[in-house]
Each structure stands twice: as C-alpha cells, then as structure tokens.
Amino acid sequence: MARRRSLQLAAIGTAAGLFSGLFGVGGGTIIVPALILLLGYGAREATGTSLAAIVLIAAVATLTHGAYGNVHVGDGLLIGVPAVAGVLGGTWLQQRIAPRAVSLLFSAVLVASAVDLLAR
C-alpha cells in the first residue's frame, strides 16, 4: 500500500510539474484536486501539502524559464511580495470556514477560469 501511495504522489508531482512548466499552473489546479480525489486528503491538508510542493516546483521552473529569458524578476517581485499578505489572509480565512465551502469556492474559481479561457 505504501508503494502504491508513493507512486500516486510521484504521478501527481509529475503532472503538476508538467503543467507548471507548460502553463505556469500546477499546485492548486493539479495537486490539490488530485490529493483530495485520489488520496482522500482533506481540503486543508491538500492545500498545505500543495504549497509545500510548490516551493520546489516554482524554484526549478523559475530557473528553467530564466534560462530561456522568460522571467521578469522585477514584475515577479511586485506580484510576489504583496502575495505574501494574500497568503496570510487566505490561510487565516481558510481555517475559519467549512472545508466544504473551501472546496466549492475552489471549484467556482476553476470553472470561471475555464469559461474565461474558452471564451477567448
């Protein structure tokens, strides 16, 4: 059973890395749903685990895209530094609302993103 779980986690990580490199997404859109649906994680645990994985994924992706000249460091900092406040606020809020509400809000964001992308 432990081997199967390890293989599932590795598959989730591979998919997240592929999507991160290809589209700039992977953590929230791939890891969180996969951990919930495939491994039975709760929404809070899936989110926290995804964020831990994103640290490594983002570092490698940034270096790789940087080698291709695709990174605007100043703009990244202007997005990233204020995002820290958003992370703190979002984490605080997530701990205070029902896990079902977190899942529904996340689903709504994914659906809205999909509709917007398809409409373009």
C-alpha positions as CSV (number, residue, x, y, z in Angstrom):
1,M,0.0,0.0,0.0
2,A,2.9,2.4,0.8
3,R,4.4,1.7,-2.6
4,R,1.1,2.5,-4.3
5,R,0.7,5.7,-2.4
6,S,4.3,6.8,-3.3
7,L,3.7,6.1,-6.9
8,Q,0.4,8.1,-6.8
9,L,2.2,11.0,-5.2
10,A,5.0,10.8,-7.8
11,A,2.4,10.8,-10.6
12,I,0.7,13.8,-9.1
13,G,4.0,15.6,-8.8
14,T,4.9,14.7,-12.4
15,A,1.6,16.1,-13.7
16,A,2.0,19.2,-11.6
17,G,5.5,19.8,-12.9
18,L,4.4,19.3,-16.5
19,F,1.5,21.8,-16.1
20,S,3.7,24.2,-14.2
21,G,6.3,24.3,-16.9
22,L,3.7,24.4,-19.7
23,F,1.1,26.7,-18.3
24,G,2.5,28.2,-15.1
25,V,0.0,26.3,-13.0
26,G,0.2,23.0,-11.2
27,G,-0.1,23.4,-7.5
28,G,-3.6,24.5,-6.9
29,T,-5.1,23.2,-10.1
30,I,-3.4,19.8,-10.2
31,I,-2.1,18.8,-6.8
32,V,-5.0,19.9,-4.6
33,P,-7.7,18.1,-6.6
34,A,-5.6,15.0,-7.0
35,L,-4.7,14.8,-3.4
36,I,-8.4,15.1,-2.5
37,L,-9.8,12.8,-5.1
38,L,-7.1,10.1,-5.3
39,L,-5.7,10.0,-1.8
40,G,-8.6,11.2,0.3
41,Y,-6.8,14.3,1.8
42,G,-9.0,17.0,3.4
43,A,-9.1,20.4,1.6
44,R,-6.9,22.0,4.2
45,E,-4.3,19.3,4.2
46,A,-4.3,19.2,0.4
47,T,-3.7,22.9,0.3
48,G,-0.9,22.9,2.8
49,T,0.8,19.9,1.1
50,S,0.4,21.5,-2.3
51,L,2.0,24.8,-1.1
52,A,5.0,22.8,0.3
53,A,5.5,21.1,-3.1
54,I,5.1,24.4,-4.9
55,V,8.2,25.8,-3.3
56,L,10.4,23.3,-5.1
57,I,8.4,23.3,-8.3
58,A,8.4,27.1,-8.5
59,A,12.1,27.4,-7.8
60,V,13.1,24.9,-10.6
61,A,10.5,26.3,-13.0
62,T,11.8,29.9,-12.4
63,L,15.4,28.9,-13.0
64,T,14.4,26.9,-16.2
65,H,12.3,29.7,-17.6
66,G,15.0,32.2,-16.6
67,A,17.5,30.2,-18.7
68,Y,15.1,30.8,-21.7
69,G,14.8,34.5,-20.8
70,N,11.2,34.3,-19.9
71,V,11.4,35.8,-16.4
72,H,10.8,39.5,-15.5
73,V,12.3,39.5,-12.0
74,G,11.0,42.9,-11.0
75,D,7.5,42.1,-12.0
76,G,7.7,38.8,-10.2
77,L,8.7,40.6,-7.0
78,L,5.9,43.2,-7.5
79,I,3.4,40.3,-7.6
80,G,5.1,38.0,-5.1
81,V,5.7,40.4,-2.2
82,P,2.1,41.5,-1.9
83,A,1.0,37.9,-2.4
84,V,2.5,37.1,0.9
85,A,-0.2,39.3,2.6
86,G,-2.8,37.4,0.5
87,V,-1.4,34.1,1.6
88,L,-1.6,35.1,5.2
89,G,-5.2,36.4,4.8
90,G,-6.3,33.4,2.8
91,T,-4.8,30.9,5.2
92,W,-6.4,32.7,8.1
93,L,-9.8,32.7,6.3
94,Q,-9.5,29.0,5.2
95,Q,-9.1,27.9,8.9
96,R,-12.3,29.7,9.8
97,I,-14.7,28.5,7.1
98,A,-16.1,25.0,6.5
99,P,-13.9,22.7,4.3
100,R,-16.9,22.2,2.0
101,A,-17.1,25.9,1.4
102,V,-13.4,25.9,0.6
103,S,-14.0,23.2,-2.0
104,L,-16.9,24.9,-3.5
105,L,-15.1,28.2,-3.8
106,F,-12.1,26.5,-5.4
107,S,-14.4,24.7,-7.8
108,A,-16.1,28.0,-8.7
109,V,-12.7,29.6,-9.4
110,L,-11.7,26.7,-11.7
111,V,-15.0,26.8,-13.6
112,A,-14.8,30.6,-14.0
113,S,-11.2,30.3,-15.3
114,A,-12.2,27.5,-17.8
115,V,-15.1,29.6,-19.1
116,D,-12.9,32.6,-19.5
117,L,-10.2,30.7,-21.3
118,L,-12.7,29.1,-23.6
119,A,-14.3,32.4,-24.4
120,R,-11.0,33.9,-25.6
